[in-house]
Amino acid sequence: MNYFIPYGRQDIGQEDIDAVVEVLHSDWLTTGPKVPEFERAVAEFVGLREAVAVSSGTAALHAAMYALRIEPGDEVIVPAMTFVATANAVAFQRGIPVFADVNPETLSIDPTEVEAKITSRTKAIAAVDYAGHPCDYDALRSLAAERDLALVADACHALGGSYKGRPVGSLADLNTFSFHPVKQITTGEGGAIATNDPELAQRMRMFRNHGIATDHRQRAEMGTWYYDMVDLGYNYRITDFQSALGLSQLCKLPEWIARRQEIARIYDRAIANIPAVKPLSVSPDVSHAYHLYVIQLELEQLKADRETIFSALREEGIGVNVHYIPVHLHSFYRQQFGTEAGLCPVAEAAYEKIITLPIFPTMSDRDVEYVNNALIRVLNYYAK
Ligand SMILES: *Cc1c(COP(=O)(O)O)cnc(C)c1O
């Protein structure tokens, strides 16, 4: 197999490399000036007052749960169809992730299901913009306001997208991003939280630095060695060279989103002619950031299950993937939180029939056509 198209891939240009090298030659590798510069750029990009950059998207979610003072026994409603980190961040704080089912058309959290899961112990809702399609934020925001809950947007799939003309990252109280290489922009590992609340931002800056009130550079500037650790935190800092990479990548984000959307249109057209494949639906209110392009198989029209189709596509050199195993079905959640099959039937049924096709900005039209042709070949072969 010499032709292999991964499901996602970073794009690193010479300008990215130059930006990183420049910082490597400077005085500050970490806690230097590039970190706040990157934070300001992220905040400006999404149109909020503050952004806090951290070492991963997972750290961003953890910092968000900490900032909201999620404590043992507090419940946070999360979608069943997401990466484990969304729920794990609640568990890190000894809170209880309560799984809500998803909308069968978009696979993102269903506000009606959220409402049904609210109890007197619910503190927050963590919504995930599944595949890059922003959630129904009008419904989620009014629900959160009505029931006095915090709204977190795990926007790790959706940087660069928008909802009713408003940028992703500005739609919830706390909005988290990941800069892992398969995401819209990368810093290697990295993440950020955007917020309009300066007090929450301050709490998260302290949390990423061991719970210490001042950072190394602030102390250097003040000419003091003294510091106070006021709460238990972590080392979730991002480095200056990662921040330089993030700054350089952010400049290219709009054109990358346009390319992701262009690839999605090519897939849409091909899939419209394959009866056994159903695309997820896209609301006319959104600009989809297409972290993932997910198809659903119409299994009743096929002689084979998802696993067989998946393997056949991998044989063709296509890096298909499955996003996600519903989180409540993982052993940890079954054992620690007593979750089981049947809890979120829509997510569980979707899981049996979803396949993620490759999508990333440097994917050529020829690559997209190759995927489409393989998909048609495989599904014709297994058609009933
Ligand atoms: C990628 C991702 C994360 C975690 O981000 P990392 O940077 O890998 O820690 C969290 N939530 C979702 C929905 C993600 O896709």
The ligand as an ORCA input file, in Angstrom:
! r2SCAN-3c Opt
* xyz 0 1
  C      -9.216     16.983     20.239
  C     -10.341     17.115     21.199
  C     -10.140     17.334     22.572
  C      -8.800     17.238     23.223
  O      -7.824     17.995     22.689
  P      -6.267     17.613     22.920
  O      -5.576     18.832     22.432
  O      -5.996     16.407     22.097
  O      -6.084     17.386     24.377
  C     -11.243     17.555     23.365
  N     -12.484     17.528     22.872
  C     -12.725     17.287     21.577
  C     -14.131     17.286     21.084
  C     -11.660     17.054     20.710
  O     -11.910     16.770     19.429
*
